[in-house]
């Protein structure tokens, strides 16, 4: 509505100005030429008010919907109004800075693609353009598993067997939800990524989809394999992400209980950035389940830490091995059995009947309207709605809330 009011007001003003110039030419040729200059136009209005007043009234009438439209826009979307007033739309699309060296040539859905974010986490390689919850343009490639080291993969359209699933999505300015296309065959893919740091892979990336998708990408990429950031070989505790909090909590519990045998459950959803957080943490310490309240604090100098943490560091693994000797090997019969793959019999009905069994697992949901929601399952609320949360560029998390009757298809993406 605000856009229609602004456009209607501008059209009325333009029509009134054109009418005023025509009236000036009708008075005389000199007045007509002079009315093209604003100061002389005002002089013509003053000298020939009876003739010009109808056009002036039309111009004044156009300001009414223009002002109403701008007021509505300022109330609903002040950032968009600021961009219009500052003529940012004339400067072209602004590209956000990237932490990674990504040099890709080509297009996605027929449009230039310049991703600022790249990661390979939980077996999903994604390249995103834009910092909002929904990317302006995004490519996702679902691999069979998360690579431990280097990754080399070549896929041709005629190759038999199962292949990684490729998904492209884009968000047009007039859309609220992105459009997505997925395919599991008929494309060409080449990945040659080598380890460049504790959590960085870098190398060649080439992707060619069938012609109807208008997507061809080729070049060099860098991508993160987790949501930690490193500085001088150490984890940067100033970076706001759930993985940073997870690292801080694990290190604290290891030193507090003087053991490295700490298995930390996924932390609850948090809103970042923040200065203080109070979280209930579940962990298994030396095989014993523990439920502990932890208070996280953040300083600009040190980054994230646990309030009241004064525990000394653990001795190095080498020193411990020298004093304790080599640990005996665990007999094959003593090793724990591999848990069952919950993806095999997964369904919406099973999820609703036993939600705790799938807590914090990654899922992908397609609604009846064709929208896609992907993230970690965060339970079912009091209204029976499914909650899916997703990390946003390491800066926090957002949630999808879906009614069961809206779900057309649901997939569990990890065992």
N, C-alpha and C positions, 0 to 999 in steps of 0.2 A: 504494500500500500504506500509506504513512504517513497519508494522509487517512482511510482506512478504520479504521486503528487508533485515531486520535484520535476519530473519530466514534463508534466502538464503545465506547471508554472513557467518553466523555461520556454516552452513552445508559445504560450500566450505572450510572454515578454518579447520574444523574437518576432512574432506576428505584429505586435504593436509597433515595434521599431521599424519594420519594413513598411508598414502602413504610413508611419510618420514621414519617412523618406519620400514615399510616393506623393503624399500631400504637398511636401516641400517642392518637388519637381512640378506639381500642378500649379503652384503659386508663381514660380519663375525658375529659369534654368540655374541662375546664380544661387538661389536659396536651395535648390535641389542638390547641387554639387557641395555647397557649404554644409548641408545637413549631414553629410557623411563624416564630419568632424564633430565630436561631442560638444566643444564650447559653442560652435555656431548653431548646433541643434538646439541648445538651450535658448540662444538668442531668437531662433525662429519660433520656438514655443511661446516666448514672451511677446514677440511682435505680432504673431498671428494665432492668438489663443483660441479664438472662435473656430478656426479651421483645424487646429492641431489637437483640440481637447479630447476628441473621440479616441484618437490613437493613444494619447497619454493615459486616458482612463483604462484602455485595454492593457497597457503596460503595467499600470498600478494593480489591475485585477490579477495579473499573472504573479505578482509578489505574494498574494495570499496563499495559494496552494504551495508555492515554493517554501515559504517560511514554515508552514505547517508540516510539510514533508521533512525539512531539515530538523525540526524539533522532534518529530517521531524518530528519526534516524539517530539523533543524539541520545535519545532515551534507550533505544534498543541496541544500538551498535556504535558506541562512541569512537572506537578505533577506526571503523570504516569512514565515519564522518571526518576524523582527523586526516586520514589519507586523502580524502576528496579535497578538503580545504587546502592542504599543503601540496596539491597537484602531484602526489606520489604516483598516480596512475599514468602520468606522462613519462616517468622514469623507467618504466618497464618492470619486470618481475625481479625482486631483490633476492639474491642468493645468500642463504645463511652460511656462515663459516663452518668448516668441517674439521674434525680432529684428525681425519685420515686423508691420505693421498689417494684420491679416486680420480682416475683419468679415463673416462668412457666416452666413446663416440657412438652416435646412432640415435635411435628414437624409440619411444614407448607409446603405442597406440597412435602413431603418427606425429607425436609431439617430442621436442627435445627433452632428454632425460639427464639431469645433473644431480645425482644423489649426494647428500651430505652425511648419511648414516649407513653403515654397513656392518653386519654382524653374522656370525655363524654360531648359533646357540641352540642346544637341544636338537641338533640335526637339521635346523632350518636356516638356510642362507637367505638373507634379506638385504635389499638395497632400497633405501627410502629417500624420497625427496620431500622436504618440508618437516617442520618441527611440531606440527599439531598432532592431536590424537589420531586423526585420519590423515594419512600421507597424501600429498598431491598426486604423486605417482609412486608405485612400488612394484618391485619384482621379488617373489619368494620362490625358493627352490627347496623342496622337502627331500632330504637325503635319507638313506636307509638308517644311518646312525651318525652320531657325532664323531668326527675324526679325532684321533688322539694326537696325531702329528701333522705331517704334510698331507695334502689332498690333491690327487690327480684323477680326473674323471673325463671321459670322452663318450658322448652319446650322439648317434646318428639316427635319422628318421627311420631307417630300415632295420635297426638293431632289434633282435627279438628279446622277449622276456620283459620283466618289470623294469621301469625306469623311474627316476625321480619325478615327482609332480611339480610342474611349473605353474605359478599363478601370477598374473599381472592385474593391477588395479589402478584406477585413476579417479580423481575427484574434480569435477568441473565446477566453476565458480557458482553456478546456479543450483548445484545439487547439495543436499544435506548429507547423503550417504554415498560412498564410492561405488563405482561399478567394478566388477571383477570377472576375469575369465581364467579358467583352469584347463590344463591339458596334460596328459600323461604319455603322449607319443607324438610323432610327427615333427619334432623339433631337433635342432642341432645345438649341442652344448659342449664346451671345452673349459675345464678348470685345471689350473696348474698353480696351486697355492703352497707356499713354503713358509715355515715358521720364521717370524722376524722378531719375536719378543715373547715375554711370558704369556701374552694372550692376544697376539696379533699374527694373522696370516696375510701374505701378500703374494701377488702373482697375476697371471693372465686370466682373463675372463672373456668368453665369447658365447653369445646366445643369439640364435636366429630362430624365430617362430614362423609358422606358416604365413603366407602373404596376407590373409584376411585379418591377422592380428596387428599388422603394421609395426612390428617390434624387431629391431636388430641392434644389438649392443656388442661392442668390442673395445678392449683396452686393458688397462692395468687397474687393479683394485687392492685396497687394504681393508681388512675387516677385523673386528674384535670377536674373540671366542667366549667372552663372558662380559659382565658389566662392571668389572673392576677397572681401575686405571692405575698405572704404575709411574713412579718417578724415581730415577736413579736405582732401578731394580727393586724398589720396595713399593708395596701397595700405598697409593695416595689416599689417605684417610679423609681428605677434604672433599673428595668426589661424592656427590649425593646420589646414592643408588641403594637398592635393597641388598645387592651383593656386597657392597661395602659394609653395611650393617651386619650382614651375615658373617663376614670375615672378622669384624671387631668382636662380635659375640663369641665366635668359636675360639679366638685367641684368648679372650678373657676367661672362658670356662676352662680351657686347657691349663692356664696358669693358676687359676683359683683352686682346681682340684688336683694339680700336679700330675696330669696325665695327658697324653696325646690322643687317647682313645675317646674322642668326643664326636658323636654323630648328632648334628643339629638339624631339627626339622625346619621346614620352610617358615620364615617369619610371617606374621600377619601383615595384611595390607597396610601401608603407611602413606602419608601425604608428605611429599618432599618438594622443595626444600623446607627445612625446619631447624630449630635451634635445640629443642629437647623432645625426646620421645620416651614414653613408658610402654614397654611391650612385655607380654607374657610369652616366655620362650620354653619350648619343649625340646628336650635333648636326652640322649642316652650316653651316660658317662660310665665307662668301664662296664657296660652292659646293663646298668641300672637306669630306669626311667626317672627323669627329673623334670619338674615344672617350676620355672624360676622367673620371678619378675625382675626385669633389667631396666635401668634408666639410662638412656643414651643422651649424651650431651655433645654439642658441636662447637668448636672454637675455630676462628679464622686461621690460627697458627698451626694447631695440632690436628684439626679435623675431628672426626668422630671418636668418642671414647665412652667407657662405662663409668658412671659417676661412682666415686669411692674406690676406684681401681688402684691398689697399691701392691699387687702381687708381683713377685719377682719373675723374670723370664725363666723358661724351662731350660735345663741343660741341653746342649746340642746332641743330636742323634749319635754322632761319632763318639763323644765322650761317654754316653750311656752304653754304647756297644762295647767300649774298651773295659768298662767296669763289670758289666753284666755278662759279657760273652755273647756268642751267637745264640739266637733264639731257636729252639727246636722246631723242625718243620711240622706242620699240621698234617696229619694223615688224611688221605683223600676221603675216608669215611667220616672224618670229623668236620669236614667243610660243610657250611650250611647249604642247603638245597636252593636252587634258583627259584624265586617266586613265580607264581603263575602269571601268564600274560593276560591282564584284564581287558585287553582290546578284543579278545577273541569272541566273547559273548556279551559285549557291551551294547546297551540299548538305552533309549530314553526311559523306558519303564524300570530298568534296573537302577538307573541313576536316581529316579524319584523314590524308589523303594529303599535304597541303601546309599544315601549321599555321602556318608562318612567314608565309605570304601573308596571313593574317587576324589577325596579332598586334595586340592592343590595340584591335580594332574592337568596337563594341557589338553584342551578340547577345541574343536572347531564346530560351530553351529551355523547352519543356513536356515534363514527364516522363510516363511511362506511368500514374502515379498521379494526374495532373492538376495537380501543383505547377508553379509558374512560377519561373524563375530568369532574371534579366536583369542584364547588366553587361558589362564589357570582357573579351574573350577573353585569357587569360593563359598559353596554351600547353597542352601535354599532358604529364602527368608520366610517370615511369618505368613506372607500371602501366597506361598507356594511357588514363587518365581525363582528362576535359575539365575545365579549371579556368576558372571565370568569377568575376571579382572585381567588387565593387560598392562605391561610396563610401557611407559612413554619415554623413549629416548634416554632411559636411565635417570630421568628427573622426577619420577613419581609413577603413580598408577591410576588408571581409570577403570570403571566397571560397566559391563553390559548387564541389564536386568531384563530377562525374557520370560514371558509366560509359556508354559508347556505347549499350549495350543498353537503358539506362533511358530514352533519348531518344525521345520520340514525335514531336516536331516541333522544328525549329531554324530560326531566322530571323536573317539578317544585317540590321541596322538602319541601316547607313551604308555609303556606297560605298567 
